[in-house]
Amino acid sequence: MTGAAPPPNRGAHTLAWWLAHHHARFLRLAHRAGVTRDQVRRFLAGEILPSDEAACAIAEATAGAVLPMDWERPARASWTERPNNAAWSKRA
């Protein structure tokens, strides 16, 4: 067995940790970001990337923990490892 697949990008990795750390619900985040709950799930899975507008709304909803540019950057760690970026460190 090779283990779990790595996060598709830094945005998905950081958002997953943000949701868990803040006990946030997909539906609440989706509403605040102007997307559907299914779109949030697909962002996390790496199936789709948020539009520029949605990425900015996610950044606002997460108080900058997940930045728009994070969706284009490779993840630096596995799903089980805490994200290692300046925005997360300031807000965790």
GIZI-V654000 format. One record per residue. N is the residue number from 1. RES is the residue in one small letter. PSI is psi in whole degrees, 0 to 359 (NA if undefined). Layout:
N,RES,PSI  N,RES,PSI
This chain:
1,m,136  2,t,352  3,g,183  4,a,151  5,a,147  6,p,161  7,p,144  8,p,334  9,n,170  10,r,327  11,g,313  12,a,316  13,h,311  14,t,320  15,l,319  16,a,315  17,w,321  18,w,314  19,l,316  20,a,316  21,h,324  22,h,7  23,h,34  24,a,154  25,r,145  26,f,314  27,l,318  28,r,314  29,l,316  30,a,315  31,h,313  32,r,330  33,a,354  34,g,31  35,v,174  36,t,163  37,r,322  38,d,323  39,q,320  40,v,314  41,r,318  42,r,327  43,f,314  44,l,324  45,a,347  46,g,12  47,e,324  48,i,161  49,l,147  50,p,149  51,s,167  52,d,319  53,e,314  54,a,321  55,a,320  56,c,322  57,a,322  58,i,319  59,a,317  60,e,317  61,a,331  62,t,13  63,a,36  64,g,4  65,a,326  66,v,108  67,l,153  68,p,321  69,m,342  70,d,334  71,w,341  72,e,355  73,r,145  74,p,149  75,a,145  76,r,351  77,a,174  78,s,171  79,w,325  80,t,350  81,e,139  82,r,139  83,p,144  84,n,81  85,n,160  86,a,319  87,a,317  88,w,315  89,s,325  90,k,334  91,r,354  92,a,NA
